[in-house]
Amino acid sequence: MEPVAALERIAFLLERSQAPTYRVKAFRTAAAVVAGLPPAELRRRADSGSLTDLKGIGPTTAGVVTEALSGAEPGYLGHLEQEAGGPLTEGGGELRAALRGDCHLHSDWSDGGSPVEEMARTARDLGHEWAALTDHSPRLTVARGLSADRLRQQLELVAEVGDTLGDGFRLLTGIECDILDDGALDQEQELLERLDVVVASVHSKLRMDRESMTRRMVAAVASPLVDVLGHCTGRLHAGRGRPESQFDAAMVFAACAEYGTAVEINCRPERLDPPRRLLRQALDAGVLFAIDSDAHAPGQLDWQVYGCARAEECGIPADRVITTWPADRLLDWTRSR
């Protein structure tokens, strides 16, 4: 295994298992340093024990590099593969195998931790045919949401990155757009019309009264610019947690079915949103679904299986899941809406 590949695989597994950010960063930083070294210098430093003289490489990462250069699987990686490399959950395998893409992921342009290129490359290497980059919209300042000008710049970058990924993978343009208090969308209409995928989510005033929240969500999903309703209840399990937002689910899901807006099955372990009772209600309402990782780091892209397991448990068939569609079908659908 190449040293950079070993370091990146370790970082991926740590992200996948929700390890602390500082541990992940150590391996991602070391991978970047090693990638920038000429092979001869890397070998010389490994042989002389001077890798740790380089800023960004510590004893553990230096050991990984040295073992990889010797032709052996690094011990740290082997241990981590045994500890964290197995299945994340029971079930979901059949639906996960049917997935072709992911409608919801973030990069370091907003609150993600990795560059666009790295997120796209990892999605491709996980077997996807496409993925939509959906960084936040401007109102979410805590997440460095993209202004209209920054989003325009990102569209140019997406085109450049897409050209480097090979013919078997497409990086799609997108956004996770805030649903404002009145149901309006937090980005210029002209830009939203240009994007391949628009995920609309509520991030503020999550304890709005039931009637107002229902009107807010129905207004958003009725927009022809919105393709996916993101993490609809806003609940969180981690830390102090957060209760579900209150809204008329029957009315919201009926609107999704009428206007052809997919309901997201958010796969983040701290979200797992919507809960099973609402998944079953949405299924009965006739909606489409999008099983999305909502990844903020490369290893989190593998979290889709959590949503697949819950979808299978609730009896959601693959043909109702837009993330099982090939890119051309997905784009025909989003552009015709």
Disulfide bonds with the S-S distance in Angstrom:
none
